[in-house]
Amino acid sequence: MQRRNFLKKSGLTTVGLLSAPVLTSCKTEDRKEVSTIVQASLKPIVIATWNVPNSTAKAWQVLEKGGNALDAVEAGVKMEEADVNNQSVGKGGRPDRDGNVTLDACIMDSKGNCGAVVYMQNITHAVSVARKVMEDTPHVMLAGKGAEQFAYEKGFPKENLLTEKSKTEWLEWKKEAKYAPVINIENHDTIGMLAIDENGDISGACTTSGMAYKMAGRVGDSPVIGSGLFVDNEIGGATATGQGEEIVKTVGSFLVVELIRQGRSPQEACKEAVNRIIKNDPNYKDIQVGYIAINKNGETGGYCIHPGFSYRVYSEKGHDNIESNSYLS
Ligand code: ASP
């Protein structure tokens, strides 16, 4: 539980990152006077699920040089894909029941373009293949062998993604082969990242090896635009981690962005999206879901079911790991 030493309570901390709000007043059509907080925007900024300082630092490097948000999120999540110690993303990810590491990833830019790969094997940088799908094909999503073949055509090297550590653990799991999702299995999981660049444009990326020991062929929320990730450059962005099935059923990330559109703060929007899952799923205590979100002003927020989920924020105000508020205590 060493990671807890680095954690900070969320909510006000995040708001505290922002420049001082400016109070203005305006008139509605029926001439009723209302007060509105016009928040001075904080940019550039990057936010990512889990405590992944190397990823957020990499994205920040791109942003502080004036790079765009799309390059920043791709470079950021690639750090985790390449890190064999992260057993939930990219190379070194835990395999499915049959011992195959299969990756899901997606990316979305400020113009609403997106690309995704699902159930792809033998390629470390799933997010970069997703970006190629977005930029070099008329499609949004490629799956399995087709995605892998496309990656080779684009020059990605074939690699064995199953490390000795993940293989040993899988062989151990096979002795009982009891499938039950484990909450907060480690201090990172699916990496979802959102960034606003100095032009104020928003992009996002999401990458995962999915649930450990999942059924062969299973795809979760992470590569599904609207579920694991959604960006609307006028409003903000959201991304998810945790039990993908529940996130897909509620179209979670799209829901969060739409709630922000309706006037909720990123924090409130994430909370409402988690509440929808809790309302629909009587077994919610057995699962974890966490959302993070950012609005156009660079305000951030996160919310999850169980305590233990945190997210990283990097802006000119600092580089912090923030413990997400949770439904359960
Ligand atoms: N959301 C991922 C999935 O369902 C897994 C995770 O974040 O734990 O595939």
Residues whose N, C-alpha, C, O or C-beta is under 5 A from the ligand:
A	BS01	LIG	D189 T190 T208 G210 M211 G220 D221 S222 T241 G242 Q243 G244 E245
